[in-house]
Amino acid sequence: MSSVSLPLPVINYAPPSGAPRVVFRDDSLLVLDKPAGLLTVPGRGAEHADCLASRVQADYPDARIVHRLDMATSGLVVMALGREMERRLSIAFQQRLVGKRYVAVVAGALEKCTGVVDFPLVVDWPNRPRQKIDWVSGKAALTRYEALSYDAESDSTRVELCPVTGRSHQLRVHMMAIGHPILGDDLYANVEIRSAARRLLLHAADLTLPHPLSGSLLSLSSELPF
């Protein structure tokens, strides 16, 4: 088993204002560009009610979340329009028909330019919302990575991350586990790496999925904010 011993951060929820940018829209679904710092769905307590879902539903009352991004992660999020489209899109995610590509900036230089991280994950209950590697009771989690560029001045690497599974905090834990935590990660990085960026440098940049009505392949992208 592997867990993080750093103290949990105290987070003052102050999400950025404004409506999220609509990347794609038709009668079946919406694809939105979620900013870092905004919850995907409401959290506990009235102070965490403001989220991507509530902002979108103010204009699209039948919009439904089918997957999530961490509050600290930015990028592409799909919402179904109506219950039937929610069912179809949920099946596509469950059957791993959705391709997801993230870009992150991690600490250090990767020993291998490409690789696979295959460490099972489970909730670290005493330290929620953290996750941890657990070879006994963890659920399968698989991430493919490829180094894109190395910055010697900051000793950091820009990396492409493609999760095959969709476990909570999967990319953050997997990169931490191989010794390259994501810059700005207040849950899994040490103080130096946390303070190396003003936000978590993790962005859901590209998404491919079968359209829930026509079956045609949609390919969507979001510009990197870092």
BELUR-V955168 format. One record per backbone hydrogen bond with DSSP energy under -1.0 kcal/mol. NH is the residue of the N-H (numbers start at 1). CO is the residue of the C=O. Records with the same first field share a line. If there is no record, write none. Layout:
NH->CO ; CO
This chain:
2->133
23->31
24->31
26->29
30->79
31->24
32->77
33->21
34->75
37->71
38->35
43->48
48->45
49->46
52->39
53->40
55->51
56->52
57->53
59->56
60->56
63->60
64->80
66->78
74->202
75->34
76->204
77->32
79->30
80->64
81->28
82->62
86->82
87->83
88->84
89->85
90->86
91->87
92->88
93->89
94->90
95->91
96->93
97->92
99->208
101->206
102->161
103->203
104->159
105->201
106->157
107->181
108->155
115->145
117->143
121->139
122->132
124->130
125->123
127->124
128->125
130->127
132->122
133->2
134->120
138->134
139->121
143->117
144->162
145->115
146->160
147->113
148->158
149->158
151->156
155->151
156->151
157->106
158->149
159->104
160->146
161->102
162->144
164->142
165->142
170->167
173->169
174->170
175->171
176->172
177->173
178->174
179->176
180->175
183->105
184->193
185->182
189->185
194->190
195->191
201->183
202->200
203->103
204->74
205->101 ; 203
206->101
207->220
208->99
209->218
211->216
215->211
218->209
220->207
222->205
